[in-house]
Amino acid sequence: MSMDKRQIEAYCRWLSTHPGEWNIFPHAFRGRAVAVAIAESLAAGEVDAFRVDRSLLRWRVVTSPLGDWSIEMQVVA
């Protein structure tokens, strides 16, 4: 995982305080596979700052017109 751990933890804290909202990760990834790997690791509870029942978490991979990849996640309220 090439993303800075502090950035991932900050995103996780944001998700926890904004249930029911779709939140985009504030930094783009170089490829779809990297974005999917980050999303799956969060969903699996591999980040200490973020533990949520997998059934309450939704995520999707999105791309910008420039071809950058990112993830959007939602903790179901």
N, C-alpha and C positions, 0 to 999 in steps of 0.2 A: 504494500500500500504506500504509494508515493506522497499522498496528501499529508500535510502537517497534522499531527495528532491534536494539537490545540484547536485547529480550525474545525476538525470533526467534532470534538467535544463541545465547542461553542455552538455548533449547529444542533447537536443533540439537546443541549440545554434549551435552546430556542424552541425546538419541537415540543419539548415537555411543557413549556409555558404557553403554547398556542395550540391546544387540542382542537381538532375539527377543521383546522385550516391547512390548505396545501402550502407547503413552504419549499422554495427552491434552494438548493445548496448554492451559496454565494460565489463559488468558484467553479470554473469550467474544468472538465477533464479532457485529456488528449484523445480518448477513444471511448467507445461504448462499453467495451469490456471492463475498463477501469471503473466507470460509473456503476455498472452492474455489480462488480465486486464490492465496492464501498457500500452500496445499498443492501446487498445480501449480508455483509458483515454486521451492519447495524441491525437488521431484522433478526439476525441470529443471536444478538446480545453479546457480541464480541467486543463491544466498547463499554468500558466500565461506567462511563458517564450516562449511559442510556440503556435501560433495561425495560422492555415493554412486552406484553403478551403479543406474540406474533400475529394473532388474529385481530388485534387492534391497530395494526400498522399497515398502511397502504403506501406503495411507492411505484414510481414510474420513471423511466429514463426519457429525457427530452433532448432535442437538439435545436440549436439556434440556426438562423439563416446563414451564419458564417461557418457552420459545421462543427461548432463546439458541442460537447455533450455535458449534461448535468443530470441531477436527480431531483425529483420532487417527492416529498414524503408528507404523510398525514397520519397523525395519531387520532384515531376515531374517538370522539368525545363520548 
